Amino acid sequence: MTRTKVEPLKRSRAKAMRQEQTPADKNWAEADRIRDELLEQGIQLKDGKNPETGKRITTWEVKR
């Protein structure tokens, strides 16, 4: 799996979980589906916060 394939899926997942949305408007099922799809392909997403801005960030790594 290449960066060019992971990044669009990561952005789609972020869109489903946008911070400015109310919890009821977030599409957690879609976000989980994308995470699972990537994990099946050996990509693990890691959610966290930027220590300087406090904004949500998602990084990824190849799992073996």
PDBQT receptor file of N, H, CA, C and O in Angstrom, charges set to zero:
ATOM      1  N   MET A   1       0.857  -1.174   0.000  1.00  0.00    +0.000 N 
ATOM      2  CA  MET A   1       0.000   0.000   0.000  1.00  0.00    +0.000 C 
ATOM      3  C   MET A   1       0.897   1.230   0.000  1.00  0.00    +0.000 C 
ATOM      4  O   MET A   1       1.838   1.323   0.788  1.00  0.00    +0.000 OA
ATOM      5  N   THR A   2       0.605   2.151  -0.872  1.00  0.00    +0.000 N 
ATOM      6  H   THR A   2      -0.160   2.075  -1.512  1.00  0.00    +0.000 HD
ATOM      7  CA  THR A   2       1.436   3.339  -0.999  1.00  0.00    +0.000 C 
ATOM      8  C   THR A   2       0.765   4.552  -0.370  1.00  0.00    +0.000 C 
ATOM      9  O   THR A   2      -0.437   4.557  -0.104  1.00  0.00    +0.000 OA
ATOM     10  N   ARG A   3       1.569   5.571  -0.143  1.00  0.00    +0.000 N 
ATOM     11  H   ARG A   3       2.545   5.567  -0.359  1.00  0.00    +0.000 HD
ATOM     12  CA  ARG A   3       1.069   6.818   0.427  1.00  0.00    +0.000 C 
ATOM     13  C   ARG A   3      -0.079   7.384  -0.415  1.00  0.00    +0.000 C 
ATOM     14  O   ARG A   3      -1.044   7.921   0.129  1.00  0.00    +0.000 OA
ATOM     15  N   THR A   4       0.026   7.263  -1.733  1.00  0.00    +0.000 N 
ATOM     16  H   THR A   4       0.810   6.827  -2.175  1.00  0.00    +0.000 HD
ATOM     17  CA  THR A   4      -1.015   7.811  -2.603  1.00  0.00    +0.000 C 
ATOM     18  C   THR A   4      -2.342   7.076  -2.451  1.00  0.00    +0.000 C 
ATOM     19  O   THR A   4      -3.392   7.622  -2.790  1.00  0.00    +0.000 OA
ATOM     20  N   LYS A   5      -2.308   5.856  -1.950  1.00  0.00    +0.000 N 
ATOM     21  H   LYS A   5      -1.456   5.412  -1.674  1.00  0.00    +0.000 HD
ATOM     22  CA  LYS A   5      -3.542   5.114  -1.700  1.00  0.00    +0.000 C 
ATOM     23  C   LYS A   5      -4.053   5.336  -0.284  1.00  0.00    +0.000 C 
ATOM     24  O   LYS A   5      -5.263   5.334  -0.058  1.00  0.00    +0.000 OA
ATOM     25  N   VAL A   6      -3.154   5.527   0.669  1.00  0.00    +0.000 N 
ATOM     26  H   VAL A   6      -2.171   5.529   0.486  1.00  0.00    +0.000 HD
ATOM     27  CA  VAL A   6      -3.544   5.690   2.073  1.00  0.00    +0.000 C 
ATOM     28  C   VAL A   6      -4.125   7.080   2.331  1.00  0.00    +0.000 C 
ATOM     29  O   VAL A   6      -5.158   7.204   2.988  1.00  0.00    +0.000 OA
ATOM     30  N   GLU A   7      -3.483   8.107   1.831  1.00  0.00    +0.000 N 
ATOM     31  H   GLU A   7      -2.643   8.007   1.297  1.00  0.00    +0.000 HD
ATOM     32  CA  GLU A   7      -3.882   9.480   2.147  1.00  0.00    +0.000 C 
ATOM     33  C   GLU A   7      -5.340   9.799   1.782  1.00  0.00    +0.000 C 
ATOM     34  O   GLU A   7      -6.029  10.423   2.588  1.00  0.00    +0.000 OA
ATOM     35  N   PRO A   8      -5.840   9.397   0.601  1.00  0.00    +0.000 N 
ATOM     36  CA  PRO A   8      -7.254   9.688   0.312  1.00  0.00    +0.000 C 
ATOM     37  C   PRO A   8      -8.209   9.000   1.292  1.00  0.00    +0.000 C 
ATOM     38  O   PRO A   8      -9.218   9.583   1.689  1.00  0.00    +0.000 OA
ATOM     39  N   LEU A   9      -7.897   7.778   1.674  1.00  0.00    +0.000 N 
ATOM     40  H   LEU A   9      -7.077   7.304   1.351  1.00  0.00    +0.000 HD
ATOM     41  CA  LEU A   9      -8.735   7.081   2.650  1.00  0.00    +0.000 C 
ATOM     42  C   LEU A   9      -8.649   7.757   4.010  1.00  0.00    +0.000 C 
ATOM     43  O   LEU A   9      -9.654   7.877   4.710  1.00  0.00    +0.000 OA
ATOM     44  N   LYS A  10      -7.473   8.193   4.380  1.00  0.00    +0.000 N 
ATOM     45  H   LYS A  10      -6.656   8.095   3.811  1.00  0.00    +0.000 HD
ATOM     46  CA  LYS A  10      -7.290   8.903   5.650  1.00  0.00    +0.000 C 
ATOM     47  C   LYS A  10      -8.110  10.195   5.657  1.00  0.00    +0.000 C 
ATOM     48  O   LYS A  10      -8.732  10.531   6.664  1.00  0.00    +0.000 OA
ATOM     49  N   ARG A  11      -8.110  10.920   4.530  1.00  0.00    +0.000 N 
ATOM     50  H   ARG A  11      -7.605  10.647   3.712  1.00  0.00    +0.000 HD
ATOM     51  CA  ARG A  11      -8.894  12.155   4.438  1.00  0.00    +0.000 C 
ATOM     52  C   ARG A  11     -10.394  11.863   4.503  1.00  0.00    +0.000 C 
ATOM     53  O   ARG A  11     -11.139  12.618   5.129  1.00  0.00    +0.000 OA
ATOM     54  N   SER A  12     -10.846  10.785   3.869  1.00  0.00    +0.000 N 
ATOM     55  H   SER A  12     -10.241  10.172   3.361  1.00  0.00    +0.000 HD
ATOM     56  CA  SER A  12     -12.262  10.408   3.925  1.00  0.00    +0.000 C 
ATOM     57  C   SER A  12     -12.672  10.095   5.354  1.00  0.00    +0.000 C 
ATOM     58  O   SER A  12     -13.761  10.466   5.793  1.00  0.00    +0.000 OA
ATOM     59  N   ARG A  13     -11.805   9.417   6.069  1.00  0.00    +0.000 N 
ATOM     60  H   ARG A  13     -10.921   9.115   5.713  1.00  0.00    +0.000 HD
ATOM     61  CA  ARG A  13     -12.088   9.089   7.465  1.00  0.00    +0.000 C 
ATOM     62  C   ARG A  13     -12.155  10.362   8.303  1.00  0.00    +0.000 C 
ATOM     63  O   ARG A  13     -13.037  10.504   9.150  1.00  0.00    +0.000 OA
ATOM     64  N   ALA A  14     -11.236  11.275   8.071  1.00  0.00    +0.000 N 
ATOM     65  H   ALA A  14     -10.520  11.159   7.383  1.00  0.00    +0.000 HD
ATOM     66  CA  ALA A  14     -11.229  12.541   8.811  1.00  0.00    +0.000 C 
ATOM     67  C   ALA A  14     -12.509  13.331   8.537  1.00  0.00    +0.000 C 
ATOM     68  O   ALA A  14     -13.065  13.959   9.438  1.00  0.00    +0.000 OA
ATOM     69  N   LYS A  15     -12.968  13.295   7.294  1.00  0.00    +0.000 N 
ATOM     70  H   LYS A  15     -12.516  12.785   6.562  1.00  0.00    +0.000 HD
ATOM     71  CA  LYS A  15     -14.202  13.991   6.934  1.00  0.00    +0.000 C 
ATOM     72  C   LYS A  15     -15.382  13.414   7.720  1.00  0.00    +0.000 C 
ATOM     73  O   LYS A  15     -16.262  14.157   8.155  1.00  0.00    +0.000 OA
ATOM     74  N   ALA A  16     -15.401  12.118   7.896  1.00  0.00    +0.000 N 
ATOM     75  H   ALA A  16     -14.686  11.515   7.542  1.00  0.00    +0.000 HD
ATOM     76  CA  ALA A  16     -16.486  11.470   8.635  1.00  0.00    +0.000 C 
ATOM     77  C   ALA A  16     -16.456  11.815  10.121  1.00  0.00    +0.000 C 
ATOM     78  O   ALA A  16     -17.466  11.682  10.812  1.00  0.00    +0.000 OA
ATOM     79  N   MET A  17     -15.294  12.260  10.613  1.00  0.00    +0.000 N 
ATOM     80  H   MET A  17     -14.474  12.368  10.052  1.00  0.00    +0.000 HD
ATOM     81  CA  MET A  17     -15.122  12.530  12.042  1.00  0.00    +0.000 C 
ATOM     82  C   MET A  17     -14.858  14.013  12.341  1.00  0.00    +0.000 C 
ATOM     83  O   MET A  17     -14.343  14.323  13.415  1.00  0.00    +0.000 OA
ATOM     84  N   ARG A  18     -15.184  14.918  11.453  1.00  0.00    +0.000 N 
ATOM     85  H   ARG A  18     -15.603  14.667  10.581  1.00  0.00    +0.000 HD
ATOM     86  CA  ARG A  18     -14.850  16.338  11.615  1.00  0.00    +0.000 C 
ATOM     87  C   ARG A  18     -15.161  16.856  13.003  1.00  0.00    +0.000 C 
ATOM     88  O   ARG A  18     -16.235  16.593  13.544  1.00  0.00    +0.000 OA
ATOM     89  N   GLN A  19     -14.226  17.591  13.580  1.00  0.00    +0.000 N 
ATOM     90  H   GLN A  19     -13.354  17.805  13.141  1.00  0.00    +0.000 HD
ATOM     91  CA  GLN A  19     -14.380  18.136  14.925  1.00  0.00    +0.000 C 
ATOM     92  C   GLN A  19     -15.541  19.107  15.035  1.00  0.00    +0.000 C 
ATOM     93  O   GLN A  19     -16.207  19.160  16.068  1.00  0.00    +0.000 OA
ATOM     94  N   GLU A  20     -15.793  19.874  13.987  1.00  0.00    +0.000 N 
ATOM     95  H   GLU A  20     -15.251  19.832  13.147  1.00  0.00    +0.000 HD
ATOM     96  CA  GLU A  20     -16.834  20.889  14.094  1.00  0.00    +0.000 C 
ATOM     97  C   GLU A  20     -18.243  20.288  14.023  1.00  0.00    +0.000 C 
ATOM     98  O   GLU A  20     -19.222  20.995  14.263  1.00  0.00    +0.000 OA
ATOM     99  N   GLN A  21     -18.355  19.022  13.705  1.00  0.00    +0.000 N 
ATOM    100  H   GLN A  21     -17.559  18.448  13.510  1.00  0.00    +0.000 HD
ATOM    101  CA  GLN A  21     -19.660  18.363  13.674  1.00  0.00    +0.000 C 
ATOM    102  C   GLN A  21     -20.065  17.987  15.095  1.00  0.00    +0.000 C 
ATOM    103  O   GLN A  21     -19.219  17.728  15.951  1.00  0.00    +0.000 OA
ATOM    104  N   THR A  22     -21.360  17.964  15.326  1.00  0.00    +0.000 N 
ATOM    105  H   THR A  22     -22.047  18.175  14.631  1.00  0.00    +0.000 HD
ATOM    106  CA  THR A  22     -21.843  17.463  16.604  1.00  0.00    +0.000 C 
ATOM    107  C   THR A  22     -21.654  15.949  16.616  1.00  0.00    +0.000 C 
ATOM    108  O   THR A  22     -21.602  15.327  15.555  1.00  0.00    +0.000 OA
ATOM    109  N   PRO A  23     -21.550  15.349  17.800  1.00  0.00    +0.000 N 
ATOM    110  CA  PRO A  23     -21.365  13.888  17.841  1.00  0.00    +0.000 C 
ATOM    111  C   PRO A  23     -22.426  13.121  17.050  1.00  0.00    +0.000 C 
ATOM    112  O   PRO A  23     -22.128  12.079  16.465  1.00  0.00    +0.000 OA
ATOM    113  N   ALA A  24     -23.650  13.624  17.029  1.00  0.00    +0.000 N 
ATOM    114  H   ALA A  24     -23.891  14.470  17.504  1.00  0.00    +0.000 HD
ATOM    115  CA  ALA A  24     -24.717  12.931  16.301  1.00  0.00    +0.000 C 
ATOM    116  C   ALA A  24     -24.504  12.977  14.791  1.00  0.00    +0.000 C 
ATOM    117  O   ALA A  24     -24.975  12.099  14.068  1.00  0.00    +0.000 OA
ATOM    118  N   ASP A  25     -23.785  14.012  14.308  1.00  0.00    +0.000 N 
ATOM    119  H   ASP A  25     -23.402  14.725  14.896  1.00  0.00    +0.000 HD
ATOM    120  CA  ASP A  25     -23.563  14.161  12.866  1.00  0.00    +0.000 C 
ATOM    121  C   ASP A  25     -22.335  13.429  12.358  1.00  0.00    +0.000 C 
ATOM    122  O   ASP A  25     -22.167  13.273  11.149  1.00  0.00    +0.000 OA
ATOM    123  N   LYS A  26     -21.482  12.981  13.251  1.00  0.00    +0.000 N 
ATOM    124  H   LYS A  26     -21.618  13.108  14.234  1.00  0.00    +0.000 HD
ATOM    125  CA  LYS A  26     -20.265  12.285  12.821  1.00  0.00    +0.000 C 
ATOM    126  C   LYS A  26     -20.635  10.883  12.346  1.00  0.00    +0.000 C 
ATOM    127  O   LYS A  26     -21.520  10.238  12.909  1.00  0.00    +0.000 OA
ATOM    128  N   ASN A  27     -19.958  10.428  11.322  1.00  0.00    +0.000 N 
ATOM    129  H   ASN A  27     -19.239  10.952  10.864  1.00  0.00    +0.000 HD
ATOM    130  CA  ASN A  27     -20.249   9.113  10.752  1.00  0.00    +0.000 C 
ATOM    131  C   ASN A  27     -19.204   8.121  11.269  1.00  0.00    +0.000 C 
ATOM    132  O   ASN A  27     -18.255   7.772  10.567  1.00  0.00    +0.000 OA
ATOM    133  N   TRP A  28     -19.399   7.682  12.496  1.00  0.00    +0.000 N 
ATOM    134  H   TRP A  28     -20.170   7.965  13.067  1.00  0.00    +0.000 HD
ATOM    135  CA  TRP A  28     -18.436   6.783  13.134  1.00  0.00    +0.000 C 
ATOM    136  C   TRP A  28     -18.356   5.449  12.411  1.00  0.00    +0.000 C 
ATOM    137  O   TRP A  28     -17.280   4.858  12.324  1.00  0.00    +0.000 OA
ATOM    138  N   ALA A  29     -19.473   4.969  11.893  1.00  0.00    +0.000 N 
ATOM    139  H   ALA A  29     -20.347   5.449  11.963  1.00  0.00    +0.000 HD
ATOM    140  CA  ALA A  29     -19.464   3.675  11.190  1.00  0.00    +0.000 C 
ATOM    141  C   ALA A  29     -18.562   3.741   9.954  1.00  0.00    +0.000 C 
ATOM    142  O   ALA A  29     -17.806   2.809   9.680  1.00  0.00    +0.000 OA
ATOM    143  N   GLU A  30     -18.646   4.848   9.211  1.00  0.00    +0.000 N 
ATOM    144  H   GLU A  30     -19.259   5.606   9.433  1.00  0.00    +0.000 HD
ATOM    145  CA  GLU A  30     -17.802   5.007   8.025  1.00  0.00    +0.000 C 
ATOM    146  C   GLU A  30     -16.338   5.139   8.424  1.00  0.00    +0.000 C 
ATOM    147  O   GLU A  30     -15.460   4.567   7.779  1.00  0.00    +0.000 OA
ATOM    148  N   ALA A  31     -16.079   5.891   9.482  1.00  0.00    +0.000 N 
ATOM    149  H   ALA A  31     -16.793   6.356  10.006  1.00  0.00    +0.000 HD
ATOM    150  CA  ALA A  31     -14.702   6.052   9.964  1.00  0.00    +0.000 C 
ATOM    151  C   ALA A  31     -14.119   4.700  10.381  1.00  0.00    +0.000 C 
ATOM    152  O   ALA A  31     -12.969   4.393  10.069  1.00  0.00    +0.000 OA
ATOM    153  N   ASP A  32     -14.910   3.901  11.081  1.00  0.00    +0.000 N 
ATOM    154  H   ASP A  32     -15.845   4.150  11.334  1.00  0.00    +0.000 HD
ATOM    155  CA  ASP A  32     -14.455   2.574  11.503  1.00  0.00    +0.000 C 
ATOM    156  C   ASP A  32     -14.247   1.651  10.308  1.00  0.00    +0.000 C 
ATOM    157  O   ASP A  32     -13.305   0.859  10.286  1.00  0.00    +0.000 OA
ATOM    158  N   ARG A  33     -15.136   1.754   9.306  1.00  0.00    +0.000 N 
ATOM    159  H   ARG A  33     -15.902   2.398   9.324  1.00  0.00    +0.000 HD
ATOM    160  CA  ARG A  33     -15.009   0.915   8.103  1.00  0.00    +0.000 C 
ATOM    161  C   ARG A  33     -13.693   1.216   7.377  1.00  0.00    +0.000 C 
ATOM    162  O   ARG A  33     -12.996   0.301   6.940  1.00  0.00    +0.000 OA
ATOM    163  N   ILE A  34     -13.365   2.490   7.255  1.00  0.00    +0.000 N 
ATOM    164  H   ILE A  34     -13.932   3.234   7.611  1.00  0.00    +0.000 HD
ATOM    165  CA  ILE A  34     -12.130   2.875   6.583  1.00  0.00    +0.000 C 
ATOM    166  C   ILE A  34     -10.919   2.408   7.375  1.00  0.00    +0.000 C 
ATOM    167  O   ILE A  34      -9.959   1.896   6.801  1.00  0.00    +0.000 OA
ATOM    168  N   ARG A  35     -10.960   2.584   8.708  1.00  0.00    +0.000 N 
ATOM    169  H   ARG A  35     -11.740   3.001   9.175  1.00  0.00    +0.000 HD
ATOM    170  CA  ARG A  35      -9.858   2.112   9.551  1.00  0.00    +0.000 C 
ATOM    171  C   ARG A  35      -9.667   0.604   9.369  1.00  0.00    +0.000 C 
ATOM    172  O   ARG A  35      -8.540   0.134   9.214  1.00  0.00    +0.000 OA
ATOM    173  N   ASP A  36     -10.759  -0.144   9.386  1.00  0.00    +0.000 N 
ATOM    174  H   ASP A  36     -11.674   0.238   9.511  1.00  0.00    +0.000 HD
ATOM    175  CA  ASP A  36     -10.681  -1.599   9.230  1.00  0.00    +0.000 C 
ATOM    176  C   ASP A  36     -10.151  -1.992   7.856  1.00  0.00    +0.000 C 
ATOM    177  O   ASP A  36      -9.359  -2.926   7.735  1.00  0.00    +0.000 OA
ATOM    178  N   GLU A  37     -10.590  -1.278   6.819  1.00  0.00    +0.000 N 
ATOM    179  H   GLU A  37     -11.234  -0.519   6.917  1.00  0.00    +0.000 HD
ATOM    180  CA  GLU A  37     -10.131  -1.559   5.457  1.00  0.00    +0.000 C 
ATOM    181  C   GLU A  37      -8.610  -1.371   5.360  1.00  0.00    +0.000 C 
ATOM    182  O   GLU A  37      -7.907  -2.196   4.776  1.00  0.00    +0.000 OA
ATOM    183  N   LEU A  38      -8.122  -0.278   5.940  1.00  0.00    +0.000 N 
ATOM    184  H   LEU A  38      -8.693   0.392   6.414  1.00  0.00    +0.000 HD
ATOM    185  CA  LEU A  38      -6.682  -0.028   5.916  1.00  0.00    +0.000 C 
ATOM    186  C   LEU A  38      -5.926  -1.075   6.739  1.00  0.00    +0.000 C 
ATOM    187  O   LEU A  38      -4.863  -1.541   6.330  1.00  0.00    +0.000 OA
ATOM    188  N   LEU A  39      -6.473  -1.437   7.888  1.00  0.00    +0.000 N 
ATOM    189  H   LEU A  39      -7.337  -1.058   8.221  1.00  0.00    +0.000 HD
ATOM    190  CA  LEU A  39      -5.810  -2.424   8.742  1.00  0.00    +0.000 C 
ATOM    191  C   LEU A  39      -5.694  -3.774   8.043  1.00  0.00    +0.000 C 
ATOM    192  O   LEU A  39      -4.685  -4.463   8.189  1.00  0.00    +0.000 OA
ATOM    193  N   GLU A  40      -6.725  -4.158   7.283  1.00  0.00    +0.000 N 
ATOM    194  H   GLU A  40      -7.546  -3.598   7.165  1.00  0.00    +0.000 HD
ATOM    195  CA  GLU A  40      -6.670  -5.403   6.511  1.00  0.00    +0.000 C 
ATOM    196  C   GLU A  40      -5.541  -5.375   5.487  1.00  0.00    +0.000 C 
ATOM    197  O   GLU A  40      -5.017  -6.416   5.092  1.00  0.00    +0.000 OA
ATOM    198  N   GLN A  41      -5.176  -4.167   5.065  1.00  0.00    +0.000 N 
ATOM    199  H   GLN A  41      -5.602  -3.321   5.386  1.00  0.00    +0.000 HD
ATOM    200  CA  GLN A  41      -4.109  -4.015   4.083  1.00  0.00    +0.000 C 
ATOM    201  C   GLN A  41      -2.763  -3.721   4.749  1.00  0.00    +0.000 C 
ATOM    202  O   GLN A  41      -1.788  -3.390   4.076  1.00  0.00    +0.000 OA
ATOM    203  N   GLY A  42      -2.723  -3.847   6.077  1.00  0.00    +0.000 N 
ATOM    204  H   GLY A  42      -3.515  -4.116   6.624  1.00  0.00    +0.000 HD
ATOM    205  CA  GLY A  42      -1.467  -3.699   6.789  1.00  0.00    +0.000 C 
ATOM    206  C   GLY A  42      -1.126  -2.283   7.207  1.00  0.00    +0.000 C 
ATOM    207  O   GLY A  42       0.023  -2.001   7.546  1.00  0.00    +0.000 OA
ATOM    208  N   ILE A  43      -2.114  -1.376   7.189  1.00  0.00    +0.000 N 
ATOM    209  H   ILE A  43      -3.047  -1.605   6.914  1.00  0.00    +0.000 HD
ATOM    210  CA  ILE A  43      -1.889   0.013   7.560  1.00  0.00    +0.000 C 
ATOM    211  C   ILE A  43      -2.629   0.295   8.870  1.00  0.00    +0.000 C 
ATOM    212  O   ILE A  43      -3.841   0.102   8.959  1.00  0.00    +0.000 OA
ATOM    213  N   GLN A  44      -1.893   0.751   9.881  1.00  0.00    +0.000 N 
ATOM    214  H   GLN A  44      -0.908   0.907   9.810  1.00  0.00    +0.000 HD
ATOM    215  CA  GLN A  44      -2.512   1.093  11.161  1.00  0.00    +0.000 C 
ATOM    216  C   GLN A  44      -2.581   2.612  11.296  1.00  0.00    +0.000 C 
ATOM    217  O   GLN A  44      -1.567   3.304  11.199  1.00  0.00    +0.000 OA
ATOM    218  N   LEU A  45      -3.794   3.117  11.521  1.00  0.00    +0.000 N 
ATOM    219  H   LEU A  45      -4.617   2.555  11.599  1.00  0.00    +0.000 HD
ATOM    220  CA  LEU A  45      -3.978   4.545  11.767  1.00  0.00    +0.000 C 
ATOM    221  C   LEU A  45      -3.814   4.818  13.253  1.00  0.00    +0.000 C 
ATOM    222  O   LEU A  45      -4.205   4.007  14.092  1.00  0.00    +0.000 OA
ATOM    223  N   LYS A  46      -3.233   5.964  13.567  1.00  0.00    +0.000 N 
ATOM    224  H   LYS A  46      -2.915   6.623  12.885  1.00  0.00    +0.000 HD
ATOM    225  CA  LYS A  46      -3.047   6.369  14.959  1.00  0.00    +0.000 C 
ATOM    226  C   LYS A  46      -3.595   7.781  15.116  1.00  0.00    +0.000 C 
ATOM    227  O   LYS A  46      -3.108   8.720  14.486  1.00  0.00    +0.000 OA
ATOM    228  N   ASP A  47      -4.610   7.923  15.959  1.00  0.00    +0.000 N 
ATOM    229  H   ASP A  47      -5.006   7.161  16.471  1.00  0.00    +0.000 HD
ATOM    230  CA  ASP A  47      -5.202   9.227  16.217  1.00  0.00    +0.000 C 
ATOM    231  C   ASP A  47      -4.514   9.867  17.418  1.00  0.00    +0.000 C 
ATOM    232  O   ASP A  47      -4.115   9.185  18.362  1.00  0.00    +0.000 OA
ATOM    233  N   GLY A  48      -4.386  11.165  17.362  1.00  0.00    +0.000 N 
ATOM    234  H   GLY A  48      -4.710  11.719  16.595  1.00  0.00    +0.000 HD
ATOM    235  CA  GLY A  48      -3.787  11.900  18.469  1.00  0.00    +0.000 C 
ATOM    236  C   GLY A  48      -4.075  13.374  18.308  1.00  0.00    +0.000 C 
ATOM    237  O   GLY A  48      -4.884  13.777  17.471  1.00  0.00    +0.000 OA
ATOM    238  N   LYS A  49      -3.404  14.177  19.120  1.00  0.00    +0.000 N 
ATOM    239  H   LYS A  49      -2.748  13.850  19.799  1.00  0.00    +0.000 HD
ATOM    240  CA  LYS A  49      -3.553  15.625  19.039  1.00  0.00    +0.000 C 
ATOM    241  C   LYS A  49      -2.196  16.257  18.831  1.00  0.00    +0.000 C 
ATOM    242  O   LYS A  49      -1.193  15.811  19.388  1.00  0.00    +0.000 OA
ATOM    243  N   ASN A  50      -2.178  17.293  18.029  1.00  0.00    +0.000 N 
ATOM    244  H   ASN A  50      -2.993  17.656  17.577  1.00  0.00    +0.000 HD
ATOM    245  CA  ASN A  50      -0.967  18.063  17.835  1.00  0.00    +0.000 C 
ATOM    246  C   ASN A  50      -0.680  18.778  19.149  1.00  0.00    +0.000 C 
ATOM    247  O   ASN A  50      -1.524  19.541  19.620  1.00  0.00    +0.000 OA
ATOM    248  N   PRO A  51       0.495  18.554  19.763  1.00  0.00    +0.000 N 
ATOM    249  CA  PRO A  51       0.771  19.157  21.068  1.00  0.00    +0.000 C 
ATOM    250  C   PRO A  51       0.820  20.685  21.043  1.00  0.00    +0.000 C 
ATOM    251  O   PRO A  51       0.608  21.330  22.071  1.00  0.00    +0.000 OA
ATOM    252  N   GLU A  52       1.095  21.260  19.886  1.00  0.00    +0.000 N 
ATOM    253  H   GLU A  52       1.267  20.736  19.051  1.00  0.00    +0.000 HD
ATOM    254  CA  GLU A  52       1.175  22.719  19.798  1.00  0.00    +0.000 C 
ATOM    255  C   GLU A  52      -0.183  23.373  19.568  1.00  0.00    +0.000 C 
ATOM    256  O   GLU A  52      -0.468  24.434  20.123  1.00  0.00    +0.000 OA
ATOM    257  N   THR A  53      -1.017  22.739  18.751  1.00  0.00    +0.000 N 
ATOM    258  H   THR A  53      -0.786  21.877  18.300  1.00  0.00    +0.000 HD
ATOM    259  CA  THR A  53      -2.296  23.361  18.384  1.00  0.00    +0.000 C 
ATOM    260  C   THR A  53      -3.495  22.721  19.070  1.00  0.00    +0.000 C 
ATOM    261  O   THR A  53      -4.545  23.351  19.194  1.00  0.00    +0.000 OA
ATOM    262  N   GLY A  54      -3.350  21.476  19.517  1.00  0.00    +0.000 N 
ATOM    263  H   GLY A  54      -2.496  20.964  19.416  1.00  0.00    +0.000 HD
ATOM    264  CA  GLY A  54      -4.469  20.762  20.114  1.00  0.00    +0.000 C 
ATOM    265  C   GLY A  54      -5.420  20.167  19.090  1.00  0.00    +0.000 C 
ATOM    266  O   GLY A  54      -6.409  19.533  19.457  1.00  0.00    +0.000 OA
ATOM    267  N   LYS A  55      -5.128  20.367  17.799  1.00  0.00    +0.000 N 
ATOM    268  H   LYS A  55      -4.325  20.882  17.501  1.00  0.00    +0.000 HD
ATOM    269  CA  LYS A  55      -5.995  19.812  16.759  1.00  0.00    +0.000 C 
ATOM    270  C   LYS A  55      -5.754  18.318  16.607  1.00  0.00    +0.000 C 
ATOM    271  O   LYS A  55      -4.665  17.804  16.861  1.00  0.00    +0.000 OA
ATOM    272  N   ARG A  56      -6.821  17.640  16.181  1.00  0.00    +0.000 N 
ATOM    273  H   ARG A  56      -7.706  18.057  15.974  1.00  0.00    +0.000 HD
ATOM    274  CA  ARG A  56      -6.749  16.200  15.941  1.00  0.00    +0.000 C 
ATOM    275  C   ARG A  56      -5.833  15.936  14.751  1.00  0.00    +0.000 C 
ATOM    276  O   ARG A  56      -5.903  16.624  13.732  1.00  0.00    +0.000 OA
ATOM    277  N   ILE A  57      -4.973  14.929  14.896  1.00  0.00    +0.000 N 
ATOM    278  H   ILE A  57      -4.916  14.371  15.723  1.00  0.00    +0.000 HD
ATOM    279  CA  ILE A  57      -4.130  14.488  13.786  1.00  0.00    +0.000 C 
ATOM    280  C   ILE A  57      -4.214  12.972  13.690  1.00  0.00    +0.000 C 
ATOM    281  O   ILE A  57      -4.439  12.281  14.684  1.00  0.00    +0.000 OA
ATOM    282  N   THR A  58      -4.032  12.476  12.492  1.00  0.00    +0.000 N 
ATOM    283  H   THR A  58      -3.849  13.037  11.685  1.00  0.00    +0.000 HD
ATOM    284  CA  THR A  58      -3.989  11.029  12.270  1.00  0.00    +0.000 C 
ATOM    285  C   THR A  58      -2.724  10.713  11.496  1.00  0.00    +0.000 C 
ATOM    286  O   THR A  58      -2.470  11.275  10.431  1.00  0.00    +0.000 OA
ATOM    287  N   THR A  59      -1.943   9.812  12.047  1.00  0.00    +0.000 N 
ATOM    288  H   THR A  59      -2.149   9.356  12.913  1.00  0.00    +0.000 HD
ATOM    289  CA  THR A  59      -0.758   9.334  11.364  1.00  0.00    +0.000 C 
ATOM    290  C   THR A  59      -0.977   7.867  11.032  1.00  0.00    +0.000 C 
ATOM    291  O   THR A  59      -1.940   7.257  11.496  1.00  0.00    +0.000 OA
ATOM    292  N   TRP A  60      -0.098   7.309  10.240  1.00  0.00    +0.000 N 
ATOM    293  H   TRP A  60       0.685   7.805   9.863  1.00  0.00    +0.000 HD
ATOM    294  CA  TRP A  60      -0.248   5.898   9.891  1.00  0.00    +0.000 C 
ATOM    295  C   TRP A  60       1.119   5.255   9.765  1.00  0.00    +0.000 C 
ATOM    296  O   TRP A  60       2.133   5.916   9.540  1.00  0.00    +0.000 OA
ATOM    297  N   GLU A  61       1.106   3.938   9.918  1.00  0.00    +0.000 N 
ATOM    298  H   GLU A  61       0.282   3.401  10.100  1.00  0.00    +0.000 HD
ATOM    299  CA  GLU A  61       2.336   3.163   9.737  1.00  0.00    +0.000 C 
ATOM    300  C   GLU A  61       1.975   1.799   9.181  1.00  0.00    +0.000 C 
ATOM    301  O   GLU A  61       0.865   1.300   9.363  1.00  0.00    +0.000 OA
ATOM    302  N   VAL A  62       2.946   1.210   8.498  1.00  0.00    +0.000 N 
ATOM    303  H   VAL A  62       3.848   1.615   8.350  1.00  0.00    +0.000 HD
ATOM    304  CA  VAL A  62       2.775  -0.127   7.943  1.00  0.00    +0.000 C 
ATOM    305  C   VAL A  62       3.005  -1.132   9.070  1.00  0.00    +0.000 C 
ATOM    306  O   VAL A  62       4.041  -1.096   9.733  1.00  0.00    +0.000 OA
ATOM    307  N   LYS A  63       2.057  -2.013   9.284  1.00  0.00    +0.000 N 
ATOM    308  H   LYS A  63       1.215  -2.042   8.745  1.00  0.00    +0.000 HD
ATOM    309  CA  LYS A  63       2.181  -3.070  10.285  1.00  0.00    +0.000 C 
ATOM    310  C   LYS A  63       2.506  -4.375   9.590  1.00  0.00    +0.000 C 
ATOM    311  O   LYS A  63       1.969  -4.669   8.522  1.00  0.00    +0.000 OA
ATOM    312  N   ARG A  64       3.372  -5.144  10.186  1.00  0.00    +0.000 N 
ATOM    313  H   ARG A  64       3.808  -4.905  11.054  1.00  0.00    +0.000 HD
ATOM    314  CA  ARG A  64       3.748  -6.437   9.601  1.00  0.00    +0.000 C 
ATOM    315  C   ARG A  64       3.318  -7.561  10.484  1.00  0.00    +0.000 C 
ATOM    316  O   ARG A  64       3.547  -8.725  10.158  1.00  0.00    +0.000 OA
TER     317      ARG A  64
